[in-house]
Amino acid sequence: MHALLSRCSALCAFTLLGACAISAPRYQAVDSNVALLKAISGARAGVGAVTASPALGQSRIDLHAIDMRAPEGDYAAYLKAALEADLSAAGLLDPAAPAQVSATLLRNEISAVRMQTHSGAVEARFVVTRGGKIVYDKLKRASASWETHVVSGMDTVTARGQYPKLVGTLLAELYGDPDFVRALQRRDPPGQAPPSVRSLPLTP
């Protein structure tokens, strides 16, 4: 049985490698992330614009000369869909909510050269606005490394599967930030506007 599974896995790997491009796995709401969001009592949020920094220069990830593309079309859209998935699963997603979460994707890469250990990293700047005023603005980062498989092609399959995990880790850094929690829970007294963008330090 084990040998059969190994042969099937290798066949799948060769099929993927034979294509000019593969698709990253779609993000599924992460249970631990949903639990963090559910703990934010009385908060609701919408997801605004999510863009990619021009410095990224491409909407793909290169895995052994194979393009891994986002099923949504680009990785900014992937991050937006991930935010919406977690917020929706937690019952917090509300497009009309005063709190709107937006982001800029700054780093998005997987190093999958033929070495024993591969790695990946994602980084984004997250902003929360209320009434058009910025109440949260921080950089969040996530990275991971993993051992590669000896079966030809399986290293690419493994690297592909790591991408949604990286995004989930990135979002966990956001949801677990007390400042982010306060930004979603904030209740401004009548007639008092949230602080302006210039009053908030850009904290890494």
Beta strands, then each sheet from edge to edge (+ up, - down):
strand 1: 21-23
strand 2: 46-52
strand 3: 60-63
strand 4: 66-69
strand 5: 99-111
strand 6: 117-130
strand 7: 133-147
sheet 1: 1+ 4+ 3-
sheet 2: 2+ 5+ 6- 7+
end
